Amino acid sequence: MSNGKQDNSKGTKGLTPKWKQALMTLKAPMPEMGVTKREHVWKKNKATLWYYPPVEKKYRVPVFIVYSLINQPVILDLGPGMSMIEAFGKEGYEVYLLDFGSPGYEDGETNIDNYILDYIQKGVQRALRHSGAKEITIIGSCIGGTLVAMYAAVADEPIKNLILSAAPVDFSHSPTFDQWAEAIREDSVNFDEFLDAIHIIPAGYVKKGMRLITSPIYYSPYLSLLNKADDPQYVASWRRLNAWTNGHIPLTGAAIKQMMHDWVRHNKLVKDTLYIKDKRASLKNIKSNLLVVTTENENLVPFEMIKPVMNLVSSKDKTYRVLERGHATISITDTLPLYIAEWLPSRSEPIRKGNEF
């Protein structure tokens, strides 16, 4: 007789207790993700600009975050104690997150110029109006960092601080898909007609591409789950991160075409030959305070792809940091990472109260 409760042990007979526990955790309801208090302040097509109010505002310069085009930005707010956005709020920063959403077939002609001018620039303008701030901090991670570097090179908006985290800028060194990259540089392969026809690269194809890069590493998290399946807090954290890892976003054909031509084939941003619409995107135009962050033994974006930006900008205040943690996990934190906590406050116009000095 059934007692009305779901039997999660079905199909686990004959397994060791560790395996049984691991399989049962995978069948349990997903823990909540993206739970930090927020409100949308601007929308365009599939994109949303989210505003996260601080617990107590302590800085006049707000933070504007742009994540990758191929992963969901929920990695920045996985859950309580696993949220860089929550940590910013606790420290007194206003935070704006630009979520591009998931493009569909109808968005296939959205290119990199569109993402920069129609989404990032418009979003920054909206954030400045909403906050009433005179200047803003821009943080870009992964491909989002590449986009904000390009945006900062043409921006009319007052960018006080620019933080680039694991952001590829110099594509002369491509450790992943190196044979494909070489073929693109030599113009011996051309995907333009295919991309024009397909319009959109589905999320499943993006996921398979990433698996080709990370396959030796990909299975190790399941071994960790097996070893710690009896730790509820670890399991909840593991499931959130695993859900994000598998939640890739489609890429528009026009954006991929522009990446292949402007970034991989011609390396235009580093060679100072890049134009966004009719405006030259020269890294020399960047004068903001600059923090560049990479990680040790990075496979996706090694230091050769990001460090050259240090010598190409006009910033007088610039810092380069190499961290031990991996490409994605530097965002999973219950407090602000030390590299931000030490660098950003004095550059964000702290609000003095009473007799504070």
N, C-alpha and C positions, 0 to 999 in steps of 0.2 A: 504493500500500500504506500502510495506517495504521500509525503507530509507537506508537499507544496514547495519544498526547497530544491534548488538546482543541484544536481549531483555532478560536481566538477571532477570527481574521481573516475568517471567512466573512461575506459580505455587506458587506464594507468596500471592495471593489474600486472604483476610480474616485474615491475620496474623497481629500482632501488629508491629509497625514500627521497634522496636528492633529486633524482630525475622526476619522480612523481610530483614533488613540490614545485620544481621548475615548470613543468607542463601545466600544473594547476594555476600558477601565477599568470601564465600567458592567456588563460581563459577568463580570468577575473576582469571585472569592469575596469576601463582605463582610468587612471587618476587624472584629475583636472589639470589642464595646462592653460597658460596665459590668463592667470587669475588676478593680476595686479589691476587695481582700479584705473579705469581709463574712460575717455570719451572721444568720439570722432569729431574733428573740427573742420575737415575738408574731405571731399570725395571727388574722384575723377575716373570715369570708366570703372575698371576693376580695383583701382587703387584707393586706399584710405589713409589719411593722416590721423594718427592716434595721439592724443594728449594724455600724459600721465602726470597728475598734479603731485607736487612734493608733500611730504608729511608737514614740513615747515620750510618755506622758501628762504634759502640762505645765500643764493647767488643770483645776480642780475642777468647773467648770460645763460640762456637755456641751451639744452643739448638736443641736437637733431640727428637721428640715426638712420642710416640707409644700409640694409643688409644685402645679401646676394640676390641675383636674379633666379638662381636655380634651387635655393632652399628657403623654407619658410622662416620668417623672422621670429617665430615663437621660441627659437633657441635662446633668445635674449630674455625670455620670461617663461621658462619651463614650468615653474611651480614655486611655492614658498621655499626660500632658502636656495633656490636654483635660478635666481633672476637678477641679471645685471640691471635691468630697468628698475626693479624693486630697490636695489642697492642705491641707485642714483637718487630715487625719491627719498630714501631714508637720510641721505646726506644733504638734502635740501635743493636738489636740482629739478627744474622743470624739464620734462623729457617729451620730445616729439619723435614718433616712429613712423616712417613712411613705409607702408606695406603695399607693394605693387599688386598684390592679389595674384590670381591665376589666369593668365591670358588664354583666350580661346581662339578658334580658327579665324574668327572675324578680326582678331588683333594681329594677324600675321605680318602686316606691313609696318608695325610699330618698331622703329629702329632705335639705335643708341642715342641719336640726337633727340628723338622724342622723349626717351626716358629722362634725359638730362634737362631739357628745356621745358617740357610740358608737365613733368612730374616733380623732379627734384627741385628745380628753380621755383616753380609755382608753389610747391610745398613749403620751401624755405620762406618765401614771401608771406604765405599764410601764417606760418609759425611766428614770424616776427610781428605781424599785426596782432595775432592772438595774445602773445606774451607782453606786447608793448616794449620789447627789448630793443636796444640800439645795435647790438651785435649778437652773434650766435656762434656756437661750437658745432661743427659738423664731424660726425664719426661715420666712417665707411669701413665695412668688413668684407673681405673676399672681393668678388666682382663689384660689390657695392662700393668698396674703397676705390676701385678703378674709376667708377662712374663719378664719385664725388671729387676725385682729383681732376678729372676732366671738367666737371662743373666749376670747381674753384678756379680753373684756368680761364674761365670766361665770365665768372660771376660779377654782377654789379652790386650784389648784396654784401653787407658788412660781415665777413667771416673773420671772427677774432681768433678762433682756434680750429685747426684741422688735424684730426686723428685718423691715420690709415692703419688698419689692422689686417695683416696677412693679405694685402692688396697687390695683385700683379700689376706692374707698370711697364717693366721692360720685358718684351716678349722675344728678345733675341735668344733667351735661354728658356727652353720649354722641356722640362724633364718628363712630363706626362705626354703621351701620344707624340713623342719626339719625331717619329718617322712621318706621321701625318703633318706635323708642323713644318717639317723640312720640305715636304711635297707642296704644301701651300705656299711657302716662301719662294720656291722655285717655279711656281705657277704650273706644275706638272699635274695638278689635280684641281678641279673646279666643281663646287657643289651648288653654284648659283641656280641653275635650272631646276635641280631637285628641290632646293629650298623654296623657290618661287612656286613650285607645284604643290608641295606639302603644306606650306604656309606656317605650320606650327610643329615643333618637335614635342611629342607627347611626354608627359612626366615619366612614364615607364622607360622610354628610351634614354632620358637624362639619367635615370637611376642606373640603368645597365652600363652607361658610360662611366659613371662614378665607380661602379663595382669593378670595372676593369682596372681602375687605378688602385683601389683599396682592398681588393679581394684577399690578400694575405692577412690583412688586419681585420677584415669584416667579421670573421667567425669567432675571434677572440672574445668579444663581448658576451657571446652565449656561454662560453666556458666560465666567465666571471659570474654570470647569472646562476649557473649550475652550482658553483661553489658557495654562493651567498643567497640562495633561494629562500632560506629560512630567516632572512633579515628583511622585515616588511619595508623599512625606510629605504634600504638599498634597492629593493625590487621596484618600488614606486619611482625612484629616480631613474633606474635602468629603463623602465618601460617608457617614461617620458622621452628620454634621449633616443631610444630605439625608434619610437614613433616619429620623431623629428628626422632621424637618419633616413627613414623610408618615405618621408613625405616630400619628395622633390616636386618642382614646379615646371610646367612646360616652358619652352623657350620659343620666341617668335623667330620665324625664318629671317626676317629683315635684320633683327638684332644679331643673329649668328653670322649672317653675311658681312655685316659691318665689322664684327669682331675679327673675322678671318682676314678681311682685306686691310682694315686700318690698324689692327693690333698685331696679328701674327705675321701677315705677309710684309707689311711696310713699317711696322713698329713706329707709327707716326707720332705718338705722344712723346716718346723719348727723343725722336729725331726732329722734333719741333716743326712738324709739317701737318699737324692735325687741324682740321677746321670743323666746327660744330655749326651747322647751317652756314652762314657766311662769316662767322667770327673765328679768328685764329685762336686755338686753344693751346697757348704756350705755358708750360710749367713755370716759366720765368715770371709770369703774372701773379703767381702765388706769393703773397707776403705775410700770410697768417702765421701765427705761432704753430709749429708743426711737430707732431709726435708720430713717429713711424714705429710700428710694432711687428715683429716676426717671431717665429718660434724655432727652437733647435730641431735639427733633423726633419725639417718640413718637406714633405713629398709633393704636396699640391702647389704650394707657393714658396719655393726656397728663397733665401735672402737675395740671390742674384736677380730676382724678378722685382724686388721692392727697394733694395738699398740704393740703387742709382738715383732715385728721386731726391735724395738728400743733397745731391750736387746740382740739381736742375732747377730747384726753386730759388726764389729771392728772399726767403724767410731768414731773418737774422736770429730768431729764437727757434732752434730746431733740435730735436732729440731723437736718437735711434736706440731702441731697446730690443734685446733678444731674450725671449722667455723660454722656460722649460716645457710648459704645457703645450698641448696639441692645437691644431688649427681651429677646431670647433670649441673645445672645452675651456678655452680662455674666457668664454662668455658665461660659463656656468659658475656662479658664485653667489654667496650670501652677503658679501661685502664688496665694495669697489675694489677691483684689482689694484695692487700696489702701484703699478706703473701709471694708473690714472689718478689714484688717491694722492700720490706725491706730486704729480705734474699739473693737474687741472685746477684745483681750488684757487691758487694765487692768480690764475689767468682768467678767472670767471667773475671778477668783481664781487667779492664777498660783501654781503649786506651787514654793516656794522650797527649794533643796537646799543642804546644807552651809552655807557662809558667804555665800551669795548674799543680796543686799539689793535 
